[in-house]
Amino acid sequence: MEQNTVLIVDDDEQMRALLIETIAPFNLRLLAAQRGDQALQLAKQHQPDLILLDVMMPDMDGFEVCRLLRDDPMLAQIPIVLITALHDREAKIRGFEAGADEFITKPFDLGELQARINTVLRLNRYRRLLQEQARVNAERARFEWVVETSDNAYLILDRSDRIIYANARARVYLGLATNEHPTKPFCALAAQRYRLAPREAWESWPAPVDIQRFLVHPETLHSPEQWLKVEPAMIHAADDQVVVTIRDVTQQITAQREMWTFHTAISHKLRTPLVSIIGGLNILHDNMDQIDRSIARNIAAIALGGAHRLQSEIDDILLYVRSPSDAHYLDTCTVFELPAMIAAISQELGMQTVSLNLDPALDARRLRISRRSLELVLRELCENAKKFHPQHNPSVMVRVEADIDNDQVRLLVCDDGTHLPPDQLRKIWQPYYQAERSFTGQIEGMGLGLAQVARIVLAVGGSYQMHNRPDRPGICVEIRIPFAEEQVRGVVIGSDEQLS
């Protein structure tokens, strides 16, 4: 039990000794002072649980000491018992006005003094407990206010993945009413509204993994895509509860993807016309005096054609910059536009063997992805196949099949390059990860390509996976893309719930 501290203040040495002897049986820590200034100094230094204060002292009497103690916020709550030989009523009133809690008159009964001291100390303990409880309650109230008004979602789950607590933001994300107590596990509840991505990261939930976990709500006609980052944590090792933080990272994800697509557009669209312009102008500049007039005209025509193409490409890029989002539904496409896309990509990348096989069961329904996004996905996959091929000359096969049961299209892109170890297959979709570092050294680029392919596909409600070819060296990437929602007289058939 905590030992209480008592400060005895009396200018009479015999009285101090008597008081010490009287309260010694209480197993107290005793401090003594013979003047008021000493008492104030000891009180500030030791914060006693009780002060026994004599009234009649030189220089500074007990009333003044009592007032100074009460004026100090750090000392104002200490119980004070005034001890005096004064018997008049005015002296007691003055003492209580100064802030005394008790008033004992000399000569005092030792038993009464012990009883009063014991009572004051016990009441002081209760007061301190109540103050501590009030402090804890106030801190808890402030913490709960911060959690409830936070832009982040916070949940507490038990070992069965059941929700014990969910703040207001978490209830919004999971579609829970204010007082609704969910009966389904967290993962099951989240899967009703979102895609759990990447799939392999959620298989060991809620155990920690080295892959980020996301809840993804695909873009629809009525709402933009949404990305929620989910982070579980065990606060105490022996605790069987998991604290989950969910942050909306949509802006960061989409901004990163937009920056990547913009960089891709510039690098692929501007390089070729610039070569024609700069090359032609260099020839004219270096050979102006010797070159034949007709040849000069032809070279100028080539440079001018490059300039016109550059202007057209810049116009396309400016149009892209003005676009508020990927706008999947403003520029949807069908699978029958794939031959032209793949032909353009093959020519641009200098790839001679890219074959396309379309399932006869495919129809002309529009896909739930923009033409621009689908072209970026295919270009990234073909460019990776070329970059990682041992001779940089891969044979790429693109097969497109209808998955009528799931109302989607399956695109399979396979090359004849090299196999990847399982751990690289698992991590390769993560941002800034470059598998090639482990066997071919650093290659130009930030490693964002496949990560952005994954995010484009997830944003339209699709899925992706990569595996080694079973029949020969090489990689196969499988992309599944849903068909677009049909519209009849401006009314959308389907719902966000069905798409999520």
C-alpha positions in Angstrom: 0.0 0.0 0.0 1.3 3.5 -0.8 2.8 5.3 2.2 1.2 8.7 3.0 3.3 11.7 3.7 2.4 14.1 6.5 4.1 17.6 6.9 4.2 18.9 10.5 4.6 22.7 10.8 5.2 24.1 14.3 7.8 26.5 15.8 7.7 24.6 19.1 10.2 21.7 19.1 8.4 19.8 21.9 5.0 20.2 20.1 6.6 18.8 16.9 8.0 15.8 18.8 4.6 15.2 20.4 2.8 15.3 17.1 5.4 12.9 15.6 5.0 10.5 18.4 1.2 10.7 18.2 0.9 9.8 14.5 3.9 7.5 14.3 1.7 4.3 14.6 0.0 5.2 11.3 3.2 4.2 9.3 3.5 7.6 7.7 6.3 9.3 6.0 6.9 12.4 8.3 8.3 15.8 7.4 8.8 18.7 9.8 9.2 22.4 9.5 9.5 25.2 12.1 8.7 28.2 9.9 6.1 29.0 7.3 8.6 29.5 4.5 10.2 26.1 5.2 6.7 24.6 5.1 5.9 26.0 1.7 9.3 24.8 0.3 8.8 21.2 1.7 5.2 21.2 0.4 6.3 22.1 -3.1 9.1 19.5 -3.0 7.2 16.5 -1.6 3.5 17.1 -2.3 2.3 15.7 1.2 -1.0 14.0 1.7 -1.7 16.1 4.9 -0.3 19.2 6.6 -0.6 19.7 10.4 -0.1 23.5 10.6 0.3 25.5 13.8 -1.4 28.9 13.8 0.9 30.9 16.1 4.3 31.1 14.5 6.8 34.0 14.0 7.3 35.9 10.8 4.4 34.1 9.0 1.4 32.7 10.9 -0.6 29.6 10.0 -3.4 31.6 8.4 -1.0 33.2 5.9 0.7 29.8 5.1 -2.7 28.3 4.6 -3.7 31.0 2.1 -0.5 30.7 0.2 -0.9 26.9 -0.1 -4.4 27.4 -1.4 -3.3 30.0 -4.0 -0.8 27.5 -5.5 -2.6 25.2 -8.0 -0.1 22.4 -7.3 -0.8 22.5 -3.6 -4.3 23.7 -3.4 -5.9 20.2 -2.9 -3.7 19.1 0.1 -5.8 18.7 3.3 -4.7 21.2 6.0 -5.5 20.8 9.8 -4.9 23.9 11.8 -3.7 23.4 15.3 -4.0 26.4 17.7 -4.5 27.4 21.3 -7.1 30.0 20.2 -10.6 29.2 21.4 -12.5 32.1 20.0 -15.1 31.7 17.3 -13.5 34.4 15.1 -10.2 32.5 14.9 -11.9 29.4 13.6 -13.8 31.3 11.1 -10.6 33.0 9.9 -9.0 29.6 9.7 -11.7 28.1 7.5 -11.7 31.2 5.3 -8.0 30.7 4.8 -8.8 27.3 3.5 -8.3 24.9 6.4 -10.1 21.5 6.3 -10.0 20.8 10.1 -9.4 22.9 13.2 -8.0 21.3 16.4 -7.6 23.3 19.6 -4.7 22.9 22.1 -4.6 21.1 24.4 -6.0 18.3 22.2 -7.0 14.8 23.0 -4.4 12.4 21.4 -7.1 9.8 20.5 -9.2 12.5 18.9 -6.2 13.8 16.9 -5.4 10.3 15.7 -9.0 9.7 14.6 -9.2 13.0 12.8 -5.8 12.4 11.0 -6.9 9.0 10.0 -10.3 10.3 8.7 -8.6 13.1 6.7 -6.1 10.8 5.1 -8.8 8.3 4.2 -11.0 11.0 2.6 -8.0 12.3 0.8 -7.4 8.9 -0.7 -11.0 8.8 -1.9 -10.6 12.3 -3.3 -7.5 11.3 -5.3 -9.2 8.2 -6.6 -12.1 10.3 -7.8 -9.8 12.8 -9.4 -7.9 10.0 -11.1 -11.1 8.4 -12.3 -12.3 11.8 -13.6 -9.0 12.3 -15.4 -9.1 8.9 -17.0 -12.8 9.4 -18.0 -11.9 12.8 -19.5 -9.0 11.3 -21.4 -11.1 8.4 -22.6 -13.9 10.8 -23.7 -11.3 12.9 -25.6 -9.9 9.7 -27.2 -13.4 8.4 -28.2 -14.2 11.8 -29.7 -11.0 11.8 -31.8 -11.7 8.2 -32.9 -15.4 8.8 -33.7 -14.7 12.0 -35.7 -11.6 10.6 -37.4 -11.4 10.4 -41.2 -9.9 6.9 -40.7 -12.0 3.9 -39.9 -11.1 1.9 -36.7 -12.4 -1.5 -35.7 -11.6 -4.0 -33.0 -12.0 -7.7 -34.0 -12.0 -10.8 -31.9 -10.1 -14.0 -32.8 -13.1 -15.1 -34.9 -13.0 -11.9 -37.0 -16.2 -10.7 -35.4 -16.5 -6.9 -35.0 -16.4 -5.8 -31.3 -16.2 -2.1 -32.0 -16.5 0.1 -35.1 -16.2 3.9 -35.2 -18.5 6.0 -37.3 -16.3 6.0 -40.4 -16.0 2.2 -40.3 -19.7 1.9 -40.2 -20.0 4.1 -43.2 -17.5 2.0 -45.1 -19.2 -1.3 -44.2 -22.8 0.0 -44.6 -23.7 -0.5 -40.9 -26.4 1.5 -39.2 -25.5 3.6 -36.1 -26.7 1.0 -33.6 -26.5 -2.1 -35.7 -24.5 -4.9 -34.3 -23.0 -6.9 -37.2 -23.3 -10.7 -37.0 -21.0 -11.5 -40.0 -17.2 -11.6 -39.7 -15.4 -8.6 -40.9 -14.0 -10.2 -44.1 -17.4 -11.5 -45.1 -19.0 -8.1 -44.4 -16.3 -6.3 -46.4 -16.6 -8.7 -49.3 -20.3 -7.8 -49.8 -19.3 -4.2 -50.8 -15.7 -4.5 -52.0 -13.1 -6.6 -53.7 -10.5 -7.9 -51.3 -7.2 -7.2 -53.2 -4.7 -8.7 -53.8 -6.4 -12.0 -53.2 -3.3 -13.8 -51.8 -2.8 -11.1 -49.1 -6.2 -11.8 -47.7 -5.8 -15.6 -47.5 -3.9 -15.3 -44.2 -6.0 -12.5 -42.7 -5.4 -11.0 -40.1 -1.8 -12.3 -39.8 0.8 -9.7 -40.9 2.1 -10.1 -44.5 4.6 -8.1 -46.6 1.9 -7.2 -49.1 -0.5 -4.3 -48.7 -4.2 -5.1 -48.3 -6.9 -3.1 -50.0 -10.7 -3.0 -50.2 -11.6 -1.9 -53.7 -14.9 -0.6 -54.9 -14.9 -0.5 -58.7 -15.9 2.5 -60.7 -19.6 2.6 -61.7 -21.8 4.9 -63.7 -22.9 6.5 -60.4 -19.7 6.6 -58.4 -15.9 6.7 -58.9 -13.6 4.0 -57.8 -12.6 3.7 -54.2 -9.5 2.3 -52.6 -9.3 1.5 -48.8 -6.0 0.4 -47.3 -6.5 -2.0 -44.4 -3.9 -2.4 -41.7 -4.4 -4.9 -38.8 -2.3 -4.7 -35.6 -2.0 -6.6 -32.3 -1.6 -4.0 -29.6 -0.4 -6.6 -27.1 1.3 -9.9 -27.9 -0.9 -11.8 -25.5 -4.1 -10.1 -26.6 -6.7 -12.0 -28.7 -8.1 -8.9 -30.2 -7.0 -7.1 -33.4 -7.2 -3.4 -34.0 -7.8 -2.6 -37.7 -7.2 0.8 -39.3 -8.8 1.6 -42.7 -7.6 4.6 -44.7 -9.1 6.0 -47.9 -6.1 6.1 -50.3 -8.1 6.6 -53.4 -6.5 10.0 -54.2 -3.0 8.6 -53.8 -3.7 5.5 -55.9 -5.5 7.3 -58.8 -2.9 10.2 -58.8 -0.1 7.6 -59.1 -1.9 5.8 -61.9 -2.7 9.0 -63.8 0.9 10.1 -63.5 2.1 6.8 -64.9 -0.4 6.8 -67.8 0.6 10.4 -68.6 4.3 9.4 -68.6 3.5 6.4 -70.8 1.5 8.5 -73.2 4.3 11.0 -73.6 7.1 8.4 -74.0 5.3 6.4 -76.6 3.5 9.2 -78.5 6.2 11.9 -78.8 9.3 9.9 -79.4 8.6 8.8 -83.0 7.6 12.2 -84.5 10.5 13.9 -82.7 12.9 11.5 -84.4 11.5 12.5 -87.9 11.6 16.2 -87.1 15.0 16.3 -85.5 16.6 13.9 -88.0 15.2 15.8 -91.0 16.3 19.2 -89.7 19.8 17.9 -88.8 20.2 16.7 -92.4 19.1 20.0 -93.8 21.2 22.0 -91.4 24.4 20.0 -92.1 24.0 19.8 -95.9 22.2 23.0 -96.8 24.8 24.0 -99.4 25.3 20.6 -101.1 21.9 19.0 -101.0 19.7 18.8 -104.1 16.6 21.0 -104.0 14.2 18.0 -104.6 15.8 15.9 -101.9 15.6 18.9 -99.5 11.9 19.2 -100.3 11.4 15.5 -99.5 13.3 15.7 -96.2 11.4 18.8 -95.3 8.1 17.0 -96.1 9.1 14.1 -93.7 10.0 16.6 -91.0 6.7 18.5 -91.6 4.8 15.2 -91.4 6.5 14.5 -88.1 5.5 18.0 -86.9 1.9 17.4 -87.8 1.9 14.1 -86.1 3.5 15.7 -83.0 0.8 18.3 -83.0 -1.8 15.7 -83.1 -0.2 13.7 -80.3 0.1 16.8 -78.2 -3.6 17.6 -78.7 -4.4 14.0 -77.6 -2.3 14.5 -74.5 -3.9 17.8 -73.6 -7.3 16.2 -74.0 -6.2 13.5 -71.6 -5.0 16.1 -69.1 -8.4 17.8 -69.2 -10.2 14.5 -68.5 -11.3 14.5 -64.8 -10.9 10.7 -64.5 -10.3 7.6 -66.6 -13.9 7.9 -67.8 -14.3 4.3 -68.5 -17.9 4.7 -69.7 -17.2 7.6 -72.0 -14.8 5.6 -74.3 -15.7 2.0 -73.9 -14.6 -0.5 -76.5 -15.3 -4.0 -77.7 -13.0 -7.0 -78.2 -13.2 -6.5 -82.0 -11.1 -3.4 -81.6 -8.2 -5.5 -80.2 -6.7 -6.4 -83.6 -6.1 -2.7 -84.4 -4.8 -2.1 -80.9 -2.3 -5.0 -81.0 -1.2 -4.2 -84.5 -0.4 -0.6 -83.5 1.4 -1.7 -80.3 3.4 -4.3 -82.2 4.6 -1.8 -84.8 5.4 0.8 -82.1 7.4 -1.7 -80.0 9.1 -3.3 -83.0 7.6 -6.8 -82.1 7.2 -9.1 -85.1 5.4 -12.1 -83.5 2.3 -11.0 -81.6 -0.6 -13.3 -82.4 -4.3 -12.8 -81.5 -6.9 -15.5 -81.1 -10.5 -14.4 -80.6 -13.1 -16.8 -79.2 -15.9 -17.2 -81.8 -18.4 -17.0 -79.0 -17.5 -13.3 -78.4 -20.1 -10.7 -79.3 -20.0 -7.0 -79.8 -21.0 -6.0 -76.2 -18.9 -3.2 -74.8 -16.3 -3.9 -72.2 -16.3 -2.1 -68.8 -12.9 -0.4 -69.6 -11.9 2.6 -71.7 -10.2 2.1 -75.0 -7.2 4.1 -73.6 -6.9 2.0 -70.5 -7.1 -1.3 -72.4 -4.5 -0.1 -74.8 -2.2 0.8 -71.8 -2.7 -2.6 -70.2 -1.8 -4.4 -73.5 1.2 -2.2 -74.2 2.6 -2.7 -70.7 2.2 -6.5 -71.0 3.8 -6.6 -74.4 6.6 -4.2 -73.4 7.4 -6.3 -70.3 7.5 -9.5 -72.5 10.1 -7.8 -74.8 12.1 -6.2 -71.9 12.5 -9.5 -70.0 13.0 -11.8 -72.9 16.6 -13.1 -73.1 17.0 -11.9 -76.7 14.4 -9.1 -76.4 12.5 -10.8 -79.2 9.5 -12.7 -77.7 6.7 -14.5 -79.3 3.6 -13.2 -77.7 0.2 -14.9 -77.9 -3.0 -13.1 -76.9 -6.1 -15.2 -76.5 -9.5 -13.7 -75.8 -12.3 -15.8 -74.5 -15.9 -15.2 -73.4 -16.8 -16.1 -69.8 -20.6 -15.9 -70.2 -21.4 -17.3 -66.8 -19.5 -14.5 -65.0 -20.5 -11.8 -67.6 -16.9 -11.0 -68.4 -14.1 -11.5 -70.9 -10.8 -13.4 -70.2 -7.6 -12.0 -71.8 -4.6 -14.4 -71.7 -1.3 -12.9 -72.7 1.6 -15.4 -72.8 5.2 -15.0 -73.9 8.2 -17.4 -74.3 10.7 -15.6 -72.1 11.7 -17.0 -68.7 10.0 -18.4 -65.6 9.8 -16.4 -62.4 10.2 -17.8 -58.8 7.0 -18.0 -56.8 7.9 -15.2 -54.4 8.4 -12.8 -57.4 5.1 -13.8 -59.0 3.5 -12.8 -55.7 5.2 -9.5 -55.3 5.4 -8.4 -58.9 2.1 -6.5 -58.8 3.3 -4.2 -56.0 4.4 -0.6 -56.7 8.2 0.0 -57.3 9.0 -3.8 -57.3 11.2 -4.9 -60.2 11.8 -8.6 -60.4 14.5 -8.1 -63.1 16.9 -6.7 -60.5 17.5 -10.2 -59.2 18.8 -11.6 -62.4 19.5 -8.9 -65.0 20.4 -5.9 -62.9 18.8 -2.5 -62.7 16.6 -1.7 -65.7 15.3 1.7 -66.5 12.0 2.6 -65.0 10.4 2.7 -61.5 8.6 -0.6 -61.5 5.2 0.9 -61.6 3.8 -0.7 -64.8 2.3 -3.9 -63.5 1.1 -2.2 -60.3 -0.8 0.2 -62.5 -2.2 -2.5 -64.7 -3.5 -4.2 -61.5 -5.1 -1.0 -60.3 -6.7 -0.2 -63.7 -8.2 -3.7 -63.8 -9.4 -3.6 -60.2 -10.9 -0.2 -60.7 -13.2 -1.5 -63.5 -14.3 -4.5 -61.4 -11.9 -7.0 -63.0 -9.2 -9.3 -61.7 -5.7 -10.3 -62.6 -3.2 -13.1 -62.0 0.2 -14.2 -63.3 1.7 -17.7 -63.6 4.6 -19.5 -65.3 3.7 -21.3 -68.5 3.4 -25.0 -67.8 4.5 -26.2 -71.3 7.6 -24.0 -71.9 9.6 -21.1 -70.4 7.6 -17.9 -70.2 4.9 -16.0 -68.3 1.1 -15.9 -68.7 -0.9 -13.0 -67.5 -4.6 -13.5 -67.2 -6.9 -10.4 -67.1 -10.6 -10.6 -66.6 -12.7 -7.6 -67.6 -16.5 -7.3 -67.0 -18.9 -6.3 -69.8 -20.2 -2.7 -69.4 -23.6 -2.1 -67.9 -26.3 -1.8 -70.5 -28.4 1.3 -70.8 -32.0 1.5 -71.9 -33.4 5.0 -72.5 -30.9 6.4 -70.0 -31.8 3.9 -67.3 -28.9 1.7 -66.0 -29.5 -2.0 -65.7 -27.5 -3.4 -62.8 -26.4 -1.9 -59.5 -23.3 -1.0 -57.5 -24.0 -3.9 -55.2 -23.9 -6.4 -58.0 -20.7 -4.9 -59.4 -18.9 -4.9 -56.0 
